[in-house]
Amino acid sequence: MSDEARSACREFEPRRNLFRGTPSAMTESSAVRIPPVPSLETLFNLCAGGYVALMAWEIWSRTLTVWVLGGPLEPPGLVLSLVNHFLGTSYASSMALPWANATFAHYVIGIVGYPVLYYIFSRGVKRWDAILDAAVLGIFSIFVLLALKNNQFTSWMGWFWLMVALVTATRFFNPSPLFRECLSFGSFTWFNALGIFAPVAGLPFLLMEWGGGLSFMSWVGHILFGFVAAYVFERLEAKRVTAS
């Protein structure tokens, strides 16, 4: 095991101990518990991780994705699609104020929303990373099998599935629990955006009907975002716990 992996495991241990000997209405063997209310310092660390991760996402989505696909990833567009779907509006990216509002919502979700969700998962659900990995890969696999049955399968879809499966499979030999959870959270954020909210907004599942390139770049970007958000938070939190 590398020195970096050992360091990550040592800093990860205080958080794992939250499930041991803590006063809670749930028993120690419970798979789900109410996580402790985060302190102001913990909330700051969560938002710091979210901010750094959002900056990494913006670089990926607005530069590298443009170089590959010819256009950026636009989460505010998904926000507008959701608003239009539920409120019956017709907002478009060309409308400055609705687009600014959607962009602000995207920032809030990235800096606050997803980090808080990570905190709830990591402090409230045992083996949450394995559960999410199994769910994401399982549902994606079913989608690919249905596409194969309905003659909608493409070689690119198969390669994409293989890459998701290989990244997910690294959990079986990754020596760092923290690294495993960071990757799992990133994968979940991708599926949450394109596998749940996109269909709710009336868009194709995982946006695969649009060729798959956009979905793949989004997957990589979300892996990057989720990993950085969780990793930065856990490192800051470990330093806080050690200092106290």
Secondary structure, DSSP 8 states (H G I E B T S, - for coil): --HHHHHHHHHHHHHHGGGSS---SS-TT-SB-------HHHHHHHHHHHHHHHHHHHHIIIIIHHHHHSS---HHHHHHHHHHHHH-----TT-HHHHHHHHHHHHHIIIIIHHHHHHHHHHHBTTHHHHHHHHHHHHHHHHHHHHHHTT---HHHHHHHHHHHHHHHGGGT-S-HHHHHHHHHHHHHHHIIIIIIHHHTT--GGGGGGTSHHHHHHHHHHHHHHHHHHHHHHHHHHHHHHH-
